[in-house]
């Protein structure tokens, strides 16, 4: 298939430049694994100490690179990051631990026992598949990344890593596995610190045409893609599940054949690993395409004055990407909670009362202000606001600029003065922390004063 050379194409990426050889050596690997996060915090001191101990410059450089990558990977891959070999490009596309575990549980629940991970990268998903009890054939065409994956999966007898092109391997061997898992490259890497994102699905590597040809040939497959994938690119009969982790939309995964759940066309899954909701998940699904979502009444400009006391809900990004905002509102409405859109063009819902949900953040509406700087300055002064959070949708105001205009750039000084004036036993803690939601409702530009639930 021809891809325009005027746009980035993932297939045109240069090989991963990470130097792995010194840490693939047993002595180099032992040295790497003897170090921890505190050693990554001061690389110059660590380098000097390792060189003084007699380690070669090449080994020290490779070890320090791995330490840096492990420190960066910890937020995405969890504690296992300190046990893995990583590459710069492989880490960029690696799946978060909680999301990889979700992938593995879905395949296992669908009866998959042997999966081919085509374009396995450093093996983040493959490791989760193994932990879920699956047999894994991991295929990676970049030699350096494949070497990292092989090292990471070396301890499992249920996994093998092949240095090969995934699509070519599938053409000859797809019938030997229960399902295919693909994570196409969506960046054109042009150097160690240079890469361009690829948005055209036909410039992914492999292209979506090549991926879905495998499904059309009768193979069950799941493919992980960027969350911005257009709804029109989802093939007929496939399930599209948008996933967010701790508020960040990480992907849309397409499931075909019997991997797709009956009666599910679109889904939004919200995963939590931090805070009071750690370990919780919530999902909403629809059996129809986006244009089949229900319509809700809207508050509109005429209903703004009656908003105080109601609850504004900001759906999770996965719900928004999946086009399920009105579906969520309709679910609540049908459950006996009057729910409306704030405006037909905004992804905000308004309910008469507070609801328990893992799919949206709620805010009690305290007042409706005009989006007028003079008015808001007076409000901030009279309300003793010293900290201000600003959310917006449908207006061109920059939150940082508005915050500076209202607080005069002296929020911290105001908080200190307020605390001093309040005295040591007053219970006041440095002024008021307020939240504004800026929105265009009909022709009106408003600032909703809200309190997070």
DOKOL-981557 format. One record per residue: residue in one letter; x, y, z of N, C-alpha, C in turn. Coordinates in steps of 0.02 Angstrom, whole numbers, plus 50000, padded with zeros to 5 digits. Each point is the difference from the previous one (the first is absolute). Example, Ala and Ser with C-alpha at 12.3 -4.5 7.8 and 13.67 -1.06 7.14 Angstrom:
# residues 2
a506604971650390499555005950000500455006050000
s499825005349964500425005950003499615005550037
//
This chain:
# residues 453
x500424994050000499585006050000500445006250000
x499835005149960500395006149996499795004850054
x500475002950033499885005150050500365006349978
x499645005650004500305006349978500645001650039
x500525001849963500645001550033500005007050030
x499465003949988499975006850027499785000050073
x499774994350024499784999550069500404994750036
x500065000650067500374994950037499694993149991
x500434995049995499784993149995500414995850049
x499664996150041500354996250052500494995049969
x499844997549942500444995149968500675002949979
x500035006749997500635003349981500455001650060
x499824997550058500405001450060500694996849994
x500495003350032500674997150004499994994850056
x500484995250001500024995150053500115003350068
x499744996850052500085002550068500755000750016
x500195006050024500715001550010500264998150069
x499574997250043500224998250067500554994749997
x500545001050037500554995250003499854995050056
x499884993649980499814994950049500554995050015
x500474999249953500494994550006500334999550069
x500235005550030500334999450065499564997350055
x499355001449997499554997650054499684993349982
x500114997649939499804993249983500534995050024
x500605002550009500534996050029499844998750074
x500094993850025499824998450069500315004750052
x500635001949991500315004450049499705007049998
x499875002449940499695006649993499295000050028
x499634994649988499324999550026500004999750076
x500484996350029500054999650073500155006850030
x500445003849967500165006750024499385004449997
x499644999849944499395003949993499504998450055
x499884993650011499494997950049500205001350072
x500645001650010500235001750068499845007250018
x499805003949951499875007250010499255001250006
x499835005650031499295001650010499865007449986
x499415002250018499765006649981500465005550025
x500274999550060500425005350027500645000849958
x500224994649967500595000549957499855003849936
x499364999749978499805003749940499945007550014
x499915001950064499895007050018500625004249989
x500594997050006500635003849991500454996049953
x499875000449934500384995949953500745001549999
x500205006350013500725001649999500374996550057
x499695000150058500314996650057500024992549989
x499454997249972499984992949987500524998049948
x500065004149948500504998749948500704999950029
x500155004950040500685000550030500144993950044
x499504998050038500094994350045500114993649961
x499614999049946500064993849961500664999949961
x500215005849974500645000149964500584998850048
x499955002750061500524999050050500054992750021
x499434996449994499994992950018500274995649944
x500205003149944500314996349946499564998149942
x499385002449998499554998349945500155004449940
x499934997149941500175003649939499515005749987
x500235004849961499585005749982499374997849963
x500074995149955499434997649962499484996850046
x500244996050048499534996750046499665005250045
x500385004750024499715005150044499485004149962
x500145001849938499535003949960499354996149989
x500064993549985499404995949988499604999250065
x500354999150056499664999250064499635006450019
x500335005749991499675006350016499405001449956
x500054998049936499425000749956499424995950025
x500144993850020499474995750026499715002750065
x500425002750043499745002950062499535005849985
x500205004249953499585005749982499334997749971
x500034994949956499384997449970499574996650052
x500304996450047499614996750052499655005150044
x500355005350017499695005250041499415003249964
x500085001149935499465002849959499424995149994
x500174993549996499494994949988499604998250062
x500245001850059499684997750062499275002250004
x499855006149978499315002550002499544996049954
x500284997549945499604996449951499974992550014
x500574997250019500064992750006500024997650072
x499995004550048500004998050070500674997350023
x500024996650057500634997550028500394995449953
x499644996649953500354995549955500485003649954
x499935006649995500465003949957500724999050021
x500124999050066500684999350025500284993049989
x499624995749966500244993349984500074999049924
x499845005049961499974999249927500595003349965
x500134997749939500435003649954499555004049954
x500185006349990499565004549963500385003249943
x499635002449950500285004149947499605006449997
x500305005149972499655006549997499354999549961
x500044997149941499414999649957499504995050028
x500254994450026499554995050028499615002650059
x500315003950043499665002750058499465005049980
x500145003849947499525005149979499324996949984
x500004994149970499364996949980499784994550047
x500384998550051499824994650046499335001450034
x499624994750012499355000650032500085000650075
x499605004450030500005000650073499834993350032
x500274998950059499914993650034499264998450010
x499615004650027499304998650015499604998649936
x500195003449945499654998949936500214993449969
x500644998350005500234993549974499664994350037
x499915000750065499654994850038499274999449978
x499705005649982499324999849973499984996449933
x500485001449956500044996549936500034992450012
x500444998050045500104992950013499374996750027
x499655003450044499394997150029499464999349947
x499965004749953499504999449947500154994149955
x500634999149980500164994449957499884993450036
x500204999650063499904993850038499264998550006
x499595005150014499284999050008499674997849935
x500315001749943499734998049935500244993149979
x500364996550044500214993249986500664999549964
x500375005549994500654999749967500504996550045
x500374995349972500524996550037500705001349972
x500035001649935500645001449966499905006249957
x500365005350015499935006249963500665001949968
x499965002649939500585002849967499995007550009
x500525002750032500075007250011500445002749943
x499685002949950500345002249939500215007350007
x500655001150004500265006750016500005000850075
x500324995350034499944999550073500375005550038
x500445003949966500375005150035500444996850054
x500045003350057500414997450055499664994450038
x499374998549981499664994250030499535001650057
x499765006250007499565001850055499354996049998
x499684999649942499394996149995500154992550005
x500544997849968500184993050002500114997650072
x500315004150041500104998250070499334999250036
x499535004449986499344999450030499644993849976
x500084998349935499694993949974500284993950036
x500654999850010500314994450034499744999450072
x499965005750035499754999850069499284997750003
x499625001049946499304997849998499944992649980
x500574996749990499994992949984499994998449927
x500105005049956499994998749928500694998149975
x500014996249947500614998749963500085005649949
x500625002649992500115005949959500554998949950
x499855001649937500525000549949500065007449984
x500555003050020500105007249992500455001349941
x499785004349955500375001449938500165007449996
x500635001549988500225007049996500525000849945
x499905004949956500455000649942500625004250014
x500005004350052500595003850018500464995750042
x500614998949978500454995250032500155002050072
x500115006450013500165002250068499414999150046
x499415001949977499404999450042499844992650012
x500094995949948499884992850008500474997150052
x500635002450001500484997550050499775001850070
x499725006050009499745002050066499414995750019
x499554998749953499424995850015500224992950019
x500494997449963500244993250015500284999650071
x500375005250020500275000150068499445000550052
x499505004049985499455001050048499574993950007
x499954995949948499574994150002500404993550011
x500645000750012500444994150004499804995350057
x499705002650052499834995850057499374996049993
x499645000749944499374996449991500054994649947
x499874993750017500014994749950499415000449952
x499515004250016499415000649957500085005349946
x500585003249997500095005549952500614998849957
x499955001949937500575000149955499995006649962
x500585002649985500065006349964500354998749934
x499715002549946500274999249933500175006849971
x500595000649969500195006049965499764999349927
x499415002949986499704999249934499485005449990
x499775000749938499445004649985499354996650019
x499585003450039499404997050027499504997949946
x499895004249951499524998449948500244994149958
x500654999949984500274994449962499954993650041
x500145000450065499944994150042499284997550001
x499525004650007499304998050003499774996749936
x500265002449943499804997049936500154992649997
x500534997950035500204993049998499784996050061
x499885003450057499914996350062499385001950041
x499595004649977499435002350041499544994450021
x499954994849958499564994450017500244995850058
x500615001350024500284996050055499835002950068
x499685005950002499845003150063499255001350004
x499765001550061499285001250010499805007149982
x500465004750006499845007049987500635003849985
x499915005749966500555004549984499915006550038
x500545002450030500015006450034500495004649964
x499775006149983500435004649963499995006950032
x500575003149999500075006950024500415003749949
x499695002249944500385003149946500395006150023
x500605000949972500405005950015499655006249971
x499975005350041499665006149979500455006150006
x500654998849994500505005450002500524998549947
x500235005249966500574999249956500625002550037
x500424995350020500605001750038500565001849951
x500285005950008500525002349954500685000750034
x500024998950065500635000450037499894998450073
x500535000250040499964998050070499505004250039
x499935006349983499545004350038499505003549954
x499884997249942499565003249951499504995049972
x499365001950004499474995749973499405004349983
x499644998049948499405003649980499414995250006
x499465002550030499404995950007499674998949932
x499744994149992499664998249938499254999550014
x499605003549962499285000150012499604996349947
x500294999249941499674996449946500044992550012
x499434996550010500034992850013500354996049946
x500045002849940500344996549946500755001549999
x500225003950050500725001250009500254996850064
x499564996350035500224996150057500424994249974
x500354996750045500384994149981499854994350049
x499614994949977499704999349933499405004749991
x499805000949938499425004349985499374996550024
x499465003950010499374997050020499724995449945
x500145001749938499784995549946500314993150007
x500654999850015500344993650009499754996450062
x499865003850053499754997050062499324996849989
x499555003749969499324997549993499954994749945
x500504999649957500014994449952500074993450038
x500345000150056500064993950041499324998150029
x499615005050021499334998650027499554997449944
x500065003049941499594997749944500184992949979
x500614997950015500214993249985499754995050052
x499645002550050499694995550049500374999450066
x500535003950009500394999650062499705004750053
x499944997550061499795004450055500575004650018
x499865006550005500545004550017499745005850042
x500485003050036499885006250037500575004649982
x499845006449989500525004849981499945006250043
x500565001950030500035006050042500215005949958
x499615005550005500125006049960499965006250043
x500215005749973499945006250036499275002050009
x499835003450055499305001550015499685004949952
x500405003449959499715004749952499764996849936
x500004993349996499774996649940499295002249981
x499885002049938499325002049980499524994150005
x499405001450021499504994750006499884996549933
x500075003749946499894997149935500514994949980
x500574999850036500524995149985499884993350033
x499504999650043499854993750034499614995549952
x500264994249983499664995849950499344997150025
x499564998549955499364997050018500124993550038
x499604999050052500054993850038500515000050055
x500425005350004500515000350052499735003850060
x500274998450058499875003850061500575004950011
x499845006350015500505005050015499945001950074
x500534998950038499995001750071500545005250014
x499775006050019500465005350021500164998950074
x500635000850018500234998650068500365006150028
x499845001850062500385005150035500274997150065
x500585002450020500304997950063500185006350040
x499695000550058500135005850044499905006649964
x499465000349960499825006249968500315001349932
x500474995949979500325000849935499754994749951
x499725002249944499764995349949500614997249965
x500114993650006500614997049975499934996749931
x499404997849982499954996049939499274998949981
x499904997649939499404996549982500224993249975
x499694994850024500174993249978499414997249961
x500154997449941499494997049957500044992550006
x499434996950013499964992750006499564997349944
x500244994849966499624997249945499824992750013
x499554997449958499794993150008499704998750068
x500144994250028499724998250065500355003550058
x500525004049986500305004150052499565006050016
x499585002049952499525005450012499424997350041
x499775004050048499454997850042499335000849962
x499574995250005499355000549966499625006250021
x499745003749951499595005850016500405006150021
x500655000049991500415005950019500355002649937
x499835006149982500335003349944500515005150025
x499805003950051500455005050030500004999050076
x500575001350030500054999450073500515005050026
x499905002250061500485004350035500144996950067
x500644998450012500214996850063500455004850037
x499845001150064500395004550043500334995950055
x500675000250002500394996350050500325004950048
x500044998050064500305004350051500544996050037
x500575003250010500544996750038500235004350059
x499735006150006500225004550052499405002750039
x500155002550061499495003450039499494995350030
x499445002950021499484996250034499684994749955
x500045001149934499684995349954500494995149968
x500594999350030500504995449974499724992949995
x500114996949943499754993349988499304999749971
x499675005749997499325000249974500005000849924
x499464997749970499905000949928499265001249987
x499865003349946499315001349980499975000049925
x499444997849973499944999649927499295001649979
x499945003049941499365001049967500074997549929
x499494996849974500044997149932499385002049960
x500064999449935499445001149955500024994849945
x499424998149977499954995049947500005003149930
x500005006749997499935003249935500575004949988
x500055002349938500505005049982499855006750032
x500485004549994499945006550033499375003849981
x499814999549937499415003849978499354997150027
x500054994350036499414997150030499925001750074
x500445004350027499945001950070499355003950012
x499724999350060499375003550014500095007650005
x499465003649989500015007250010499745001750069
x500305005050031499785002350066499765007249995
x499555001950044499835007050005500625003850023
x500025006449985500575004050022499775005850044
x500455002050045499855005750043499925006249958
x500475001349957499975005749956500045006650036
x500025005349962500085006750028499425001850046
x499404997849982499425001750039500004996950070
x500374994450008499994996550064500585001750046
x500435004749980500595001450040499845002650070
x499505004350005499855003250065499784994950052
x499734994349978499754995050047500524994750018
x500625000849976500514994850011500274999450071
x500075005450039500284999250068499624994650040
x500404995650030499714994450037500024993549962
x500035000549934500054993949958500724997649999
x500134994349969500674997149997500234999649928
x500585002949986500314999749934500464993949998
x499944995949948500424994149993500435000749938
x500654998950011500494999849946500184992849987
x499744997049946500154992949986500744998849990
x500234994150018500694998149988500155000549925
x500645001249985500205000749930499844994049957
x500014994050030499844994049961499275000149979
x499565002550044499295000649983499905004949943
x500375005550003499955005149948500264997349933
x500594996850001500284997349939499554994849968
x499684996050042499564994849975499325002749976
x499885006550009499375002949980499424997650042
x500124998850064499494997150044499755004850053
x500115006549990499785004950051499244999950007
x499635000549946499285000050005499734993250022
x500364994649983499814993450023500044999650076
x500535003050028500085000150072499435004050032
x499865005849972499455004050027499334996449995
x499894996549945499374996449991499944994350051
x500574996850016499994994750051499775002850067
x500295005750019499805003150063499275002249999
x499815003049944499315002649993499504994250006
x500154994549966499554994350003499994996850070
x500525001350039500034997550068499645004450050
x499675005249976499615004350044500345006450020
x500585001749969500365006150016499975004749940
x499625005350005499945004549942500695002549980
x500184998749938500675001749975499935003349932
x500375005449990499995003749937500715001549977
x500085001749937500625002749976500025007450021
x500595002450019500055007250013499865003849936
x500304997749946499895002749933500124994349951
x499634999949947500054994449953500704999049972
x500415005250001500674999749971500554999050052
x499824999350062500494999450053499934993250035
x500564997150019499994993450033499925000850076
x499495003850020499835000750070499294997850011
x499894996450055499334997950019499795003750064
x499375001250007499735003250060499464995650029
x500084998050064499504996050035499735004050058
x499384998450020499695003750055500314998150067
x500304994150004500284997850064500674996449988
x500354998750055500654996749996499924992549988
x500424997449956499974992949982500674996850014
x500004993750019500624996250008500194997049933
x500575002049975500214997549934500755000249994
x500284995249965500715000049985500145002449930
x499485002549967500075002049930500025007549990
x499935003950053500005007349993500175003150068
x500285006049997500135003950060499445005050009
x499765000650062499435004350014500195006350037
x499625005449986500135006650031499325003250017
x499915001850064499405003550019500045007249974
x499485002249965499995006749972499775004950053
x500445004650017499855004950052499705006549972
x500255002149943499775006249970500185000049926
x499635004149962500145001049929500205007249990
x500635001149978500265006749989500085001349925
x499925006249979500175001549930500764999549992
x500224997949942500724999649986500245007049982
x500075003850054500195007149994500555001350051
x500575002449977500585000850043499865004650058
x499675005749989499865004750053499574996850054
x499484996549978499554996650047500384994750040
x500404995949966500354994550033500545002550047
x500325005749984500495002950045499665002050066
x499435003149994499635002050060499794993950040
x499764994849965499814993850035500594997050037
x500574999549968500604997050030500225004050061
x499965006749996500205004250056499524999250058
x499355000349986499504999750054499974993050032
x500164994849960499984993250026500674997950030
x500495004650000500674998650028500324993949967
x499934999549934500284994549962500765001049993
x500394995150021500725000349992500274994349958
x499594994849990500184994549955499414998749954
x500154999249936499464999449952500164994649948
x499554995249993500024995149947499535002249945
x500214999549938499595002149944499944994349949
x499384998249984499864995249947499635003749946
x500044997549939499655003649947499794995349945
x499495002049965499774996449941499595004749957
x500205000749937499615004149954500155007450001
x500535002150038500205007050001500755000349987
x500235005949977500705000649981500445002850055
x499735000850060500385002850056500554995150021
x500605002550015500544995950025499964999950077
x499924994150030499924999650073500565003550038
x500634999149979500565003150036499955007649999
x499815002749943499945007349995499435002650042
x499444996549999499435002150041500184999850074
x500354994750021500204999450070500445006050020
x500465001749957500445005750015499615006550002
x499515000849955499605006149999499595000750064
x499724994450023499565000450058500385000550066
x500564996650004500385000050062500595004849998
x500115003149943500545004949995500694997150004
x500074993349989500654996950004500264999650071
x499585001750049500244999950069499624995350045
x499804994449972499594995250038500344997850063
x500654998449997500354997650059500065005450053
x500155006349978500045005450047499335001450033
x499474999649960499335001150028499844994650051
x500184993849985499874994650047500375001150066
x500625002449995500405001250060499695005750041
x499785005449966499705005650036499354997850034
x499604995949962499374997650027500104995750061
x500504995749997500154995650057500225004050060
x500425005149988500255004150055499435003950032
x499555002649958499445003950026499524995750039
x499944993749979499524995650033500234998150070
x500675000050013500244998350066500124992550006
x500384997950051500204993150007499454995250018
x499445002450026499494995350023499345000949965
x500005003649945499365001449966499744994249959
x500464995449979499794994449959500015001549926
x500115006349982500055001749929500684998149975
x500044997549940500644997449974500205003749936
x500155006350007500305003549943499525002049946
x499405002150016499545002249950499614994349969
x499615001849950499544995149971500274997049936
x499914993549992500184996449939499364999149960
x499955003249943499384999949960500124996749933
x499454998049969500034996949934499495003349954
x500215001949941499565002749949499994995449939
x499424999149972499934996449937499755005049948
x500425001349951499825004749947499674996349942
x499455002849975499654996549947499605005049959
x499874998149938499545003849958499364996049995
x499465002750026499354996750000499545004249957
x499814997349944499625004149952500455005749977
x499775006250009500415005849982500335003150061
x499874997150059500265002850062500674996850019
x500485004250019500634997650027499985000850076
x500064994450035499905000150072500584996850037
x500045001650064500494996950045499594997050057
x499984993450002499634996550052500454999350061
x499785002750056500374999150063499774993350029
x500474995550010499814993250020500444997650058
x499754994950034500374996650054500054992749982
x500614997349995500064992849984499664995750053
x499654994949978499684995450047500534995550032
//
